[in-house]
Amino acid sequence: MKKTLVIACGAIAHEIVAVFKANQWQHIDIQCLPAEWHNTPEKITPAIEEKLRLHKANYERVLVAYGDCGTGGRLDTLLTREGVERLPGPHCYSFFSDATVFDQLADDTLGTFYLTDYLAANFQRLILEDLGIADRPQLLDMYFGHYTKVLYLSQQPTESLISSAREAAEALGLEFDMYHTGLDPLTTSFKNIAIASE
């Protein structure tokens, strides 16, 4: 099989590896960028551009496992110029839940803050600490004053992850709900860009 490189967000790396192993897609190398860059999305496009510069010539195909992720369209502009595909959808929540399902979930309750397995496990660091809320509790209302609930989109949930997701909702003072996505929608997302046919 032809070798493929997937440049991925570190926040979905665990799930991507699980999908590739389950489907025995052994022709793929993965390189991840730091998950915490979602808090500084201006870093994402330049870093992917550098990865492409360094590695594109060494692979038959390069794919990007990111949504727009706050880049304001700059990532898609880069990928169009480079002739590189990315997973379809605006963000990882749609990768995990299927875009149609996510749209329905979003329509059902406006003002929803979403968690994935990764975000549930790292909520304290990525949200409370990195956004400064732990040191300045007054920021909580500035960031989350218009949210109404936390929806945990679970991929491979454990009791610990569910507990962490509930604690996140409590920390934000929001209602908690959970929707199990599993890994099938992410698998389908990769199949839709013909990763299995390489």
N, C-alpha and C positions, 0 to 999 in steps of 0.2 A: 504494500500500500504506500501511497505517497505520504510524506511526512507533513503534518499540519502543526502550526503553532497557534495556541489560543492565549491571547493576552487578556487576563481576567482581573476583575476586582477581587481583592483579598477577602471581602465580605461574603463572597459566594464560592470561594475556592473549595471548601470542604464538600459542598454539595456537587460541584462540578466533578471533582475526583470520584465521588461515589457514583455518579451517573456514568462516567467513562469506564469505571471498573465493572459496573453491572452489565454494561453493553459490550464489554471486551473491546473497546476502541483503543487499541494499543499503538496506533500510528500518530498519536497526539502528544505533543509537549505542551506544558502549561507554564506560563510565567505570570506572576501576580504582582499587582501594585498594592500599596498599603491601603487597607480598608478604611482607615481613619481619614483618608483624603476626601471622603464625602463631606467632611466639615470644611475642607478647603478645595473645592472642585476646580479652581483655577490651575491646580497642579496636574490634573488628570490628562488633558489633551497634550501638553508638552511632553509628559512622560511617555505616553503612548507613541507620540511622534518619534521620540528617541528610540524606543523599543523597535519600531518599524525600521528606522535607519540602521540599527545594529543587526537585526535578525531577518528582515524580510527576504533578502537574497538567499538565505540558507534553507528556505522552506518552499515547498510547492504551493502552499496556501497558508495565509494568516487570517485568523478570525479574532474578533474582539468581543469578549463577554462583559459588556457594560451596557447600561442604558445611556440616556443623555446625562443623567446623574449630576445635574446642576451646571453643566458646561455651557448652557445657553446656545446649543446648536453648533458650537465650535468643534466638538468631537465628530459629529456627522460630516461637517465640512471637510475636516481632515481625512476621514475615511473615504469619502467620495473621491477626493483628489488622489488618494493612494490606491483606489480600487479594492478596498478591504471591506468585508461584510462584518456586521455585528449582530448579536442576538436581537431579534425584533422586539420592540417595546420600549417604553420610555424609562423604565426602571426595573430593578430586580423583583419588585413585588409582582409585576406583570409576568416576569419570567417564571416565577414560582407558582403563580395561581392561574395562569392563562389570562390573556388580555381581556377576553370577554367576561370571564368570572370576576376579574379584578374590577372592571368597569361597573359591574352589577354591585359588587361589594361597596365600591366608592359611592355609588348612587344611593344605596340603602341608608348610609349614614354619613352625612357631610361632617367634616371636622374630625376625621379618624387619623390617629397616629399609628403607623404600622410597625410591627416588629417581625423579624425573621428569627430563625434559630440563633444566628450570629449576633444580631442586635439584642436579643433577649439575654444572651450570655455576657455581652459586653456593654450593657446599658449604662452601668455606673461610670465606666471610663469614657465611653464615646459621647454620652449625652450629658450626664450630670457634671462630670469633671471637665471634659474638653469644651463644652459650651459655657463653662464658668458658673453653672447653677449651684454646684456644691459649695462654692465660696461666696456666692452672691444669690441667695434664695429669691431675691426680688426679681431676678431674671426669669424665674419660672413662668410668671404670668405673661411676660413679654413674649416668650417663645411659645407658650402653650395655652394662652388665655382663650383662644378661639377653638381649641380642640374639645371634643365631647367624649371620645372613648379611645382606648387602645385596642387594636385588633392584632392578635398574635397569629401570623401566618406560619404555621409550623411545618417543617420539612421532615425532620427525624426527631420528634420531641421526646424528652425524658422528663421524669418528675422534677428534676432539678431545673430544667429549662422552663417548664410550665410555671414553677414557683417563681423563677426569676422574672418571667413575663408579668405575673400577677403583681410582684413587688414593684415593677416598673410602672404599672398603671397606678398603683397606690402612691408611689413617689410623685407622680404627676397629678394626682387627685382626679383621675379619670376612671370611668367605667371600664371593665375588662371584658373582652370577648376573644374567642379563639376559633380559627378556621384551619383545618388540616389540609394542606396542599399535597404533601408527599413530594416525590421527585419526578413524577410522571410529566407534569407540565414543563419542567426544565428539560427533560429528555426530549419532549416534543419540540421545544424551541431549537435544540441543536439539530434534530432531524430535519426541521424545516429549512435549515441552511445547509442541508445535505452533508453534514459532517460524517455520517456513517458510510457514505459512498466513496470516500477518498480511497 
